[in-house]
Amino acid sequence: MLAAAKRRLAGQDVELIHGGAPELGHHEADLAIMTGHVAQFFLTDAEWQTALKSLHQALKPGAHLAFESRNPLIPPYTKWPTPTAHRRLHDPQAGPVEWWLQDRQPSGNRLSYALHYLFADTGEEVTSHNELIFRSRAQITTSLQAAGFTVEHVYGNWDATPATDDSKEMIFVTKRN
């Protein structure tokens, strides 16, 4: 993915870093973005705080951190594809792909599941075993403040509408203190 991003940037003054948050170091960056609900993969509060503190360290004062997390008040996995109701998409390189979740095991604010991908052109099936944590807006806000961030906005969708209890997403835009 980084190679594709570099091609698209065509030499722009952007540094892309491959690695986890602790590898960021001091960069005086203007912006950090966590995509793909990655914030939900930090399963313990210690891991989450380490990631936030590493991001804080990598950003210059006044810089921004933006990321999304699913709203735990709206359990999204109830509408995710199942073994009997797959979703289909077309990848420009891989061709038709079907995907579905299996063995969904909610436990408190966590969800374990197996994510299956079936590549129609080759017949190959790939399975990824995952676990997510669903933190509340208040929990995320408190953890951000403890790591030295101020929450500027929490959006409920990518169209910048404010987050409500009915929003599926919580999109945080924060500022490094």
Secondary structure, DSSP 8 states (H G I E B T S, - for coil): -HHHHHHHHTT-S-----S-GGG--S--EEEEEE-TTGGGG--SHHHHHHHHHHHHHHEEEEEEEEEEEE-TTS-GGGGS-BTTB-EEEEETTTEEEEEEEEEEEEETTEEEEEEEEEETTT--EEEEEEEEE---HHHHHHHHHHTTEEEEEEESSTT--B--TT-SEEEEEEEE-
